[in-house]
């Protein structure tokens, strides 16, 4: 599977294109990768759009839309630009805009997603959308896809790719025998939450993105965990400071230690969303879905501690760091032991599952495809769970326990 990182461009309201600092991964992948309505053994948090908040509004499946645009007699087109018909997705109207000979570039097809009625929207409007645009090949495994996340607003109501693909490649199975070119769009409007990880994506669309961006999401979570592990490791390696901290902690009243080893969920989860939902980060939606399902896993464990884990085999689940008690996160063991464990216990490694290795030919059968997808979904749930746990541990330590320790050291210094 060939991969490129194309230039990402936005179209301003005056028609000029500006280059964004973001990146989007462009790949050739099979449109048959997504299982439609196939029974699944994935955790319930992956198979549903429910966010256990009835008052929040539309579910991701209700904010998702598809559109297929078949352009007849493509080789005869001499117009600078073409627009598709308007379609609905997520309560907004959209259209696809193409430049058959390129926009501000030569020898490329330029392709953009546009908000259709942006001039009629209320002042100050904006909304996130994760979207995929594909140029379809008669061999579905060779169709060309590009995905990105963008906040649409007045000055950036169009977004896409100047160099979506080179024009000569269109004759390699993209223009069919009747001289037609088919373009498909998938649009997921994202309703953000600031108070907790949120379900982002329609189930089928999520599964397609999981196949392509699995490694990206894992790297994102791993980078965060390794950064926190490194900081804790430096603390523990400083023998004098670690010994001093141990004396302080063990000398504290047990009830006080218990109070300091917990934090309100809403405080933690607001921090999680603020840290991980980054604008123009292509994998933000999947990272947030991973954190959402990881949080659900923690809550599920708390509800039925004696039940057999439903996400992964018990032997694959490390001992928990955090438990959920009503509206609180609670450290499950003494903080000294948990800090040492977190510093020494990295996220588990796994065999390489790059997109080209994980993508299966449709002829291999749905059973194989489902097995691959569900394995990745379970893995992403575990990544999300571990990431939330490390976030909770380091937040409680840095905002409560370490602050109390520093105050104790300062007070002791003044007395001396």
C-alpha positions in Angstrom: 0.0 0.0 0.0 1.6 3.2 -1.1 1.4 6.2 1.3 2.1 9.9 0.8 1.5 13.0 2.9 -0.1 15.5 0.5 -0.1 19.3 1.0 -3.2 20.3 2.9 -4.9 23.5 1.7 -7.8 25.6 2.8 -10.0 27.7 0.6 -10.8 31.1 2.0 -14.1 32.9 1.3 -12.4 35.0 -1.4 -11.2 31.9 -3.3 -7.6 32.0 -2.3 -5.9 28.8 -1.0 -3.8 28.9 2.1 -1.5 26.1 3.3 -2.2 24.7 6.7 0.4 23.5 9.2 -1.6 20.3 9.6 -1.0 17.0 7.8 -3.3 14.4 6.4 -2.4 10.9 5.5 -3.3 9.9 2.0 -3.5 6.2 1.2 -4.7 3.7 -1.3 -7.1 1.4 0.5 -10.0 -0.9 -0.2 -13.5 0.5 0.2 -14.5 -3.0 1.1 -12.6 -2.9 4.3 -15.6 -1.7 6.4 -18.0 -4.3 7.7 -21.6 -3.2 7.2 -24.0 -4.7 9.8 -21.7 -7.7 10.6 -22.2 -9.2 14.1 -19.3 -8.1 16.3 -17.7 -9.3 19.5 -16.1 -5.9 20.2 -16.7 -4.2 23.5 -20.1 -2.5 23.6 -18.5 0.9 23.7 -17.3 0.3 20.1 -20.5 -1.0 18.7 -22.8 1.8 19.9 -23.0 5.6 19.7 -24.5 5.9 23.2 -22.7 8.4 25.4 -25.1 7.8 28.4 -26.1 11.5 28.1 -29.5 11.8 26.6 -29.5 15.6 26.9 -26.3 16.1 24.9 -27.9 15.9 21.5 -27.4 14.0 18.3 -25.4 10.8 18.3 -22.4 10.4 16.0 -24.4 8.2 13.6 -26.8 11.1 13.2 -24.0 13.5 12.5 -22.5 11.3 9.7 -23.2 11.4 6.0 -22.0 10.0 2.7 -22.1 11.4 -0.9 -21.2 9.8 -4.2 -20.5 12.1 -7.2 -20.1 10.5 -10.7 -18.7 13.0 -13.2 -19.6 12.0 -16.7 -17.3 12.7 -19.7 -14.5 13.7 -17.4 -11.8 13.9 -20.1 -13.9 16.5 -22.0 -14.2 18.9 -19.2 -12.6 22.3 -19.8 -13.9 24.2 -16.8 -11.5 25.5 -14.2 -13.6 24.1 -11.3 -16.6 21.8 -10.8 -19.0 21.5 -7.9 -21.1 18.5 -6.9 -24.7 18.7 -5.8 -25.4 19.7 -2.2 -25.7 16.9 0.4 -26.5 16.8 4.1 -24.3 15.6 6.9 -24.5 16.4 10.6 -27.1 19.1 10.1 -25.1 21.0 7.6 -25.1 21.2 3.8 -21.9 20.4 1.9 -20.6 20.0 -1.6 -17.4 18.7 -3.2 -15.2 21.1 -5.2 -12.7 19.9 -7.7 -10.2 21.6 -10.0 -9.7 19.1 -12.9 -6.4 20.8 -13.9 -5.2 21.7 -10.4 -5.7 24.8 -8.2 -2.5 26.9 -8.1 -0.6 23.7 -9.0 0.1 21.9 -12.3 -0.6 18.3 -13.3 -2.7 17.5 -10.2 -6.3 17.0 -9.4 -7.3 19.4 -6.6 -10.1 18.4 -4.3 -12.0 20.1 -1.4 -14.9 19.7 0.9 -17.0 22.9 1.2 -19.8 24.2 3.5 -22.6 24.9 1.0 -24.5 27.7 2.7 -21.8 29.3 4.8 -22.8 32.8 3.9 -26.3 32.2 5.5 -25.0 30.8 8.8 -25.1 32.9 11.9 -22.0 35.1 12.7 -19.4 33.2 14.8 -20.4 29.7 13.5 -17.8 27.0 13.4 -17.8 23.2 13.6 -15.3 20.4 13.5 -15.6 17.7 10.8 -13.6 14.6 10.2 -13.9 13.7 6.6 -12.6 11.4 3.9 -12.6 12.0 0.2 -11.9 9.2 -2.2 -11.4 8.9 -5.9 -12.7 5.5 -6.8 -10.8 2.9 -8.9 -12.5 0.1 -10.7 -10.2 -2.1 -8.6 -11.5 -1.1 -5.2 -8.2 -2.0 -3.5 -6.5 0.8 -5.5 -9.0 3.6 -4.7 -7.3 6.7 -3.4 -8.4 8.1 0.0 -7.4 11.2 2.0 -8.6 11.9 5.5 -8.4 15.0 7.7 -9.9 16.8 10.6 -10.8 20.5 10.2 -12.7 23.2 12.0 -14.8 24.9 9.4 -15.6 28.6 10.0 -16.3 31.7 8.0 -12.7 32.2 6.6 -12.0 28.5 6.2 -15.3 27.1 5.0 -13.5 25.0 2.3 -10.8 22.5 3.1 -8.9 19.8 1.2 -5.9 19.0 -1.0 -4.3 20.9 -3.8 -2.2 17.9 -4.8 -4.8 15.1 -4.2 -3.3 13.0 -7.0 -1.3 13.4 -10.2 -3.4 13.7 -13.3 -1.7 10.9 -15.3 -2.7 8.4 -12.6 -6.4 9.0 -13.3 -6.0 6.8 -16.4 -4.8 3.9 -14.2 -8.3 2.6 -13.5 -9.9 5.7 -12.0 -11.6 6.9 -15.2 -14.0 4.1 -16.2 -14.8 2.8 -19.7 -17.6 5.3 -20.0 -15.2 8.2 -19.3 -16.7 8.8 -15.8 -14.8 9.7 -12.6 -16.4 8.8 -9.3 -15.7 10.7 -6.1 -17.0 9.7 -2.7 -17.1 11.7 0.5 -17.7 10.7 4.1 -18.3 13.5 6.5 -18.5 13.2 10.3 -19.5 16.4 12.1 -17.9 16.4 15.6 -19.8 17.7 18.6 -17.1 18.4 21.1 -17.3 18.1 24.9 -15.0 19.8 27.3 -16.0 17.8 30.4 -15.1 14.3 29.5 -13.9 12.0 26.6 -16.6 11.8 24.0 -17.8 9.4 21.3 -16.8 11.0 18.0 -17.4 8.7 15.1 -20.1 6.6 13.4 -19.3 3.0 14.0 -18.6 2.0 10.4 -16.5 5.1 9.7 -14.6 4.5 12.9 -13.7 1.0 11.9 -12.4 2.2 8.6 -10.2 4.8 10.3 -9.0 2.3 12.9 -7.6 0.2 10.1 -5.6 3.1 8.7 -4.7 5.1 11.8 -4.1 2.4 14.4 -0.4 3.1 14.7 -0.9 6.9 14.7 -3.2 6.6 17.7 -1.0 4.2 19.5 2.0 6.5 19.0 0.0 9.5 20.3 -1.0 7.6 23.5 2.5 6.0 23.9 4.2 9.4 23.6 2.1 10.8 26.5 2.7 7.8 28.7 6.4 7.7 28.0 6.7 11.4 28.8 5.0 10.9 32.2 7.1 7.7 32.9 10.3 9.6 32.2 9.4 12.4 34.6 8.5 9.9 37.4 11.7 7.9 36.6 13.8 11.0 37.2 12.1 11.5 40.6 12.7 8.0 41.7 16.4 8.0 40.4 17.0 11.1 42.6 17.6 8.9 45.7 17.8 11.7 48.2 14.6 13.3 47.0 12.7 10.0 46.7 13.8 8.9 50.2 12.7 12.3 51.5 9.3 12.0 49.7 8.8 8.5 51.1 9.5 9.7 54.7 7.0 12.6 54.2 4.3 10.3 52.7 4.6 7.5 55.2 4.6 10.0 58.1 1.3 11.4 57.0 -2.0 10.3 58.7 -3.6 7.4 56.9 -6.9 9.2 56.5 -5.1 12.2 55.0 -3.2 9.9 52.5 -6.6 8.4 51.6 -8.1 11.8 50.9 -5.2 12.9 48.8 -5.3 9.7 46.7 -8.6 10.6 45.0 -9.9 13.3 42.7 -13.2 14.3 41.2 -13.8 12.7 37.8 -15.0 16.0 36.2 -11.7 17.7 37.2 -9.6 14.9 35.6 -11.7 14.4 32.5 -11.8 18.1 31.6 -8.0 18.0 31.7 -8.0 14.8 29.5 -10.1 16.5 26.8 -8.0 19.7 26.9 -4.8 17.8 26.5 -5.8 15.3 23.8 -8.3 17.0 21.6 -6.0 19.1 19.5 -7.3 21.0 16.5 -5.9 19.9 13.1 -4.5 16.7 14.6 -5.6 14.1 12.2 -6.0 11.3 14.7 -7.7 13.4 17.4 -11.1 11.8 16.8 -9.8 8.3 17.1 -7.6 9.2 20.2 -10.8 10.6 21.8 -12.7 7.5 20.9 -9.9 5.4 22.4 -10.0 7.5 25.7 -13.8 7.2 25.7 -13.8 3.4 25.5 -10.9 3.3 28.0 -13.0 5.3 30.5 -15.9 3.0 29.9 -13.7 0.0 30.6 -12.6 1.6 34.0 -16.3 2.2 34.9 -17.3 -1.3 33.9 -14.5 -2.8 36.0 -15.7 -0.7 39.0 -19.4 -1.9 38.5 -18.5 -5.5 38.5 -15.1 -6.3 39.9 -15.7 -10.0 40.1 -16.8 -10.3 36.5 -14.4 -11.8 33.9 -12.9 -8.9 31.8 -14.8 -8.5 28.6 -12.3 -6.5 26.7 -9.2 -8.6 26.8 -8.2 -11.9 28.3 -7.4 -11.6 32.0 -3.7 -12.5 31.4 -3.4 -9.5 29.1 -4.8 -7.0 31.6 -2.2 -5.4 33.9 -3.2 -4.8 37.5 -5.3 -1.6 37.7 -3.8 1.7 38.9 -7.1 3.6 39.3 -10.7 2.6 40.3 -13.9 4.6 39.8 -16.0 5.3 42.9 -19.2 7.1 42.0 -17.9 10.5 40.8 -14.3 10.0 42.0 -11.1 8.5 40.6 -9.3 6.6 43.4 -5.8 5.2 43.4 -6.0 1.5 44.2 -2.8 1.2 46.1 -0.3 3.2 48.0 1.0 6.0 45.9 4.7 5.0 46.4 4.1 1.6 44.9 2.0 3.0 42.1 4.5 5.7 41.1 7.3 3.0 41.0 5.0 0.8 38.9 4.1 3.5 36.5 7.7 4.5 36.1 8.9 1.0 35.3 5.9 -0.5 33.4 5.6 0.8 29.9 2.7 0.2 27.6 3.0 -3.4 26.3 4.6 -3.9 23.0 2.8 -5.6 20.1 3.7 -7.0 16.7 3.8 -4.5 13.9 0.4 -3.8 12.4 1.0 -1.2 9.9 -1.8 -0.3 7.5 -0.4 -2.4 4.7 0.0 -5.4 7.0 -3.4 -5.1 8.6 -5.4 -4.4 5.4 -6.9 -7.7 4.1 -8.1 -8.3 0.6 -11.9 -8.6 0.5 -11.5 -12.1 -0.9 -9.9 -13.2 2.4 -13.4 -13.2 3.9 -15.3 -11.1 6.4 -14.3 -13.4 9.3 -10.6 -12.4 8.9 -11.5 -8.8 8.5 -13.6 -8.7 11.6 -10.9 -10.5 13.6 -8.3 -7.8 12.6 -10.6 -4.9 13.3 -11.9 -6.2 16.6 -8.4 -7.0 17.8 -7.4 -3.4 17.1 -10.5 -2.0 18.8 -9.8 -4.0 21.9 -6.2 -2.8 21.8 -7.3 0.8 21.4 -9.6 0.4 24.4 -6.7 -0.9 26.5 -4.5 2.0 25.3 -7.3 4.4 26.3 -7.7 2.8 29.7 -3.9 2.9 30.4 -3.6 6.5 29.2 -6.5 7.6 31.5 -5.0 5.8 34.4 -1.6 7.5 34.0 -3.3 10.8 33.5 -5.2 10.3 36.8 -2.1 9.1 38.7 0.2 12.0 37.5 -2.5 14.6 38.0 -3.2 13.5 41.6 0.5 13.3 42.3 1.5 16.7 40.8 -1.5 18.8 41.9 -2.0 17.4 45.4 0.6 15.1 46.8 3.7 16.9 45.4 2.3 20.3 46.3 1.8 19.1 49.9 5.3 17.7 50.0 6.9 20.9 48.7 4.9 22.9 51.3 6.2 20.5 54.0 9.8 20.9 52.9 9.4 24.7 52.8 7.9 24.8 56.3 10.7 22.6 57.6 13.3 24.9 56.1 11.7 27.9 57.8 11.7 26.1 61.2 15.4 25.3 60.8 
